[in-house]
Amino acid sequence: MSIPPPAFSDVAKASNDLINRDFYHIAAADLEVKSKAPNGVIFNVKGKSSHEGSTTGSIEGKYVNAPSGLTVTQAWTTTNVLNTKVELDNQIAKGMKAEVAADFVPSSKDVGAKLNLTFKQPNFHARAFFDLMKGPTANIDAVLGREGFLVGAEAGYDVQKAAITRYAAAVGYSVPQYSAAITASNNLSVFSAAYYHKVNSEVEAGAKATWDSKGSNNVGLEVAGKWRRDPTSFAKAKVNDRGIASLAYNVLLRSGVTVGAGISLDTQKLHESAHKVGTHFEFNG
């Protein structure tokens, strides 16, 4: 049976996740606490301390009613923004998910509202994002897939200006063992090629090259690898064309407790204070 292809933003997901996720040097410290109440409400508290010294965080509650396809999420951030999201899945039509998201800033009384629609069918995945308060604007993307081959496009539209504001395209090939994708974003001016390979159950490798046709003639390159030491821990490493090398290690200490540590080194400035170290703590109750 055919399954829906990935969303347009996920055409190169395997390589992007390998290169970008679980590298903990980005923040000096990162904390996440998840718990589930007896009535099924899921709570998620996040906190992050940046290398510049600022601290941000949020508390979120999520209620899921699976039989009706209804999900309600409410969050409050340390910047005093209230975010509310209501999702309805597979009720309007089979394969369609509707989402209404609103944010409110009590201090300034600013209000934002968005309507997001997702429609998935075998070999087809389409999304539409409408910002109802700004413009209004619409961003629409779609992906067709067959036997691992993917082709997709994205476009942005400003209703007031009656003009297309952005467009992008992507092609790719994805199977469980490996994937490759070429994307053209920023109105077909920024090109990237990404590759991912699951070598075996323990080792993964990937790379991404990016070229901005409106910028310099240089091509940005990132290469990353992941080694799963055992079912409870893994290590990751990556390096880019500017000589920035990053290392990360993640381990499940006990059920519900995960710790991660990471470091980023500027190999061209080893004797300078251009390096970053970060930690990540995650608790699941």
N, C-alpha and C positions, 0 to 999 in steps of 0.2 A: 504493500500500500504506500502511495506517495505521501510524503510529509511536506509541510510548508517550508520554503527556503527561509534563510535568516532575513532579518530586517536589513534595510540598506546600510545602516550604520554598523551592522555586524558582518558585512561581507568578508572583511578581513579580521574577524574577531579573534580567531585562534592565535594569530601572530601578534595582534595588538595586546591581547591579554598577557602573552608571554613576555613581551617587551615592557609593558607598562604596569602590570599589577604585581602586588606583593613585593614592591621595593620600598622599604620603610624609611629611607633617608629623607624623603620629601618633607616630613614633619619631624620635629625634635621628639615629640611623644604623641601617641595616638591611642585612645582608649575607646572601647566599644563594649557595652553591657546589654545583653539580650535576655529577656525573660518572658514567660507565658503565664498569664493568670488562669485560675481555674475556669473562668467563663470563656476562655479562648482568646482574650485580647492579648496581643503581642506588644510588648514594650521594648523600645530600643533607645538607649542613651549613648550619645557620642560626644567625645571631647577631643580637641586637637590643640597642641601647642606648636606654634611655628618657630622656625629658627630665628625670626626677627623678634620673638618675645610675646607676640599676641596669642590669645587663647580664644577659641571658638568652640561652640557645642550646641547640641540640640537634644530634645526629648521628644519621642514619637510614640504614639499609640495606634495600633492597627486592629481593626475588627474585620474578620472574614466570615461570611455566611456562604459556605460552598453550595448548598442546594439552590439558592437564589442567584448565585454568581455575583453577589454584592460584597464590595470591600470598601471600608471607610478608614481613611488615615488622617490623623491630626498630629501636627508637629509644631513645636515652639522653639525658636532658636535664641541664642544669646544676643543676637542683634535685634531682638524683639520683633520678630516676624512670625506671624501665625500662618501656617500652611495647612490647607484642607484639601483632601482629594477623595472623590467618590468614583468608584469603578463599577461597571456592570458588564459582566462577561458572558457571552453566549446566550443573551436574552433577547436582544433586538433582532439578531439573525445568527445563524450558526457560523461560528468562526469570527464574529465581530465583537470587539471590546470597545466600550465607550468610557471615556474618563473626563470628568470635570475637575479642574484644579483651580483653587483660589488662594491668594495670599493677601494678608492684611497687615499693615504697619500701624499699630495703635498710636504711636507718637505723631505721625504725620497724616494719618487717616488715608494713606495711599492704598488703593485696592487693585489687584490684578486678577484676571480671570482667563482661563484657557480651556479649550475643548479639544480633546485628542481622540482620534478614532483609529483603530487597528482592525484590519480584515485579513484573515489567513485562510487559505484554501490549499489543497494539494498543488504544488508547483507555483504558488502565488502568494505574495506577502505585500500588502500595501498599508501605508499609514498617512494620516493627515493631522496636522497640528495647527490649531487656530488660536491666535492671540487676540482675544476679543476687545481688549482695552487699548492696545497699541496698534494703530493702523485703521481697522484690523488687518492682520497679516495671516497668511497661510503658508505652511510648508508641507509639501506632499512628496512622498517617495514610494517607489514600488520596485519589487524584485521578482523576476521570473527564474525558476529553477527546474532543471531536468537532468537526471542521471549525474548529479554532481556539478553540472555547469550552471553558472549564475550570471545574470545580467540585470543591472538595475540603473535607475535614474532618480534624481531628486531635483525639485524646483521650489523656489520661494516666490510668493506673490503678494504685493501690497494692494489692498482693495482700493484705498483712497487714491493712490497714484495710478491705479490700473496698469501696473507694470510688473514684469518679472524681475525680482531683485537678486536672485542667485540660482545657480544650477550646477549639477554635478552628475557624474556617471561612473559606473564601475562594472567590471567583469571579473569573474573568478571561477575557481574550481575547488570543490571541497568534498573530501571523503574523510572517514575517521582517522586514517593514518597520516594524511598530509593535506595541505591546502595552499592555494596561491591566489592572489588577487591584485588587480591593477585598478587604481581609482584616480579620477581627475576631478578635483574639487576647486572651490573659489572661481567659479565660472570657467572651468576647464583650464585653469592657469597653474595649478599645483598638482603635480603628478607623483604618485607613489606606487611602488611595487613591493608586495609583502609575500613572505613564504614561511610556512610552518611545517615541521616534520616531527611526528611522534616516532622516534627511533625504536623505542621498545617501551615496556611498562615503567621503566625507571628514567629514561632520558628523553627530553624534548629539546628541539632546536628551532630557531627562527631568525629571520632578518627582515629589515625594511629599509628601502631606499626612497628618498624624497627629493624632488627637484621643483623649485619655484621658477617658472619660466619668466616671471616679471622681476625676479631678483637677480642674484648672482648666478654664474654658470656652475657653481659648486653643487654637488649632490650630497645630501645628508645621508649617512648610513648608520644603522643600529643593528647589532648582532647580539642575540641573547640565547641562553641555555638554561635548562632546569634539570636537576637531578633529584629524584625522589629516593632518599636514603632508605626509608621504610614506610609503612602505612601511616606513621604519625609525624613524619618530618620531611622537609625538602630544602634544598638550597638553590639559589638562582644567581646568575651573573649576566651582566651585559656591558657592552662598551660601544661608544659611538665614534664618529669620525673626528670629533674634537678632542678625543683622548680622555673623555669622562668615563670612568669605570665604576660600576655599581655592583655590590654584593649584598645578598640577603639570605637569611636563614629563618625558617618557620618550624615550630615544633608544638605538638599537642602534649602538654605536660601531664594532663589528666583529663578525664571526661569533662568537657565544658570549659577548659582553660587552655587558651592558645597564646603563645608568645612569639613575637617576631623581632628581629633586629636587622638593621641594614646600615651600609656605609657607602658613600659616594666619594670617589677620589679623582681629583684633577691630575692626571699623570704628567701633564706638562708643567704643573706648579706644585710639585710634591713638597717643597720647602715653604709653601705659603699656606695661609689659613683659608683655603678655598674648598676644604673638604666638609662633608656633612655626615652626621651620624643620627640615626633615629631608632625609635623602638615602638612596638605595637603590642597592645594587650587586649585580648578579647575573652569575655566571659559569657557563657551561655547557660541559662538556668531553665 
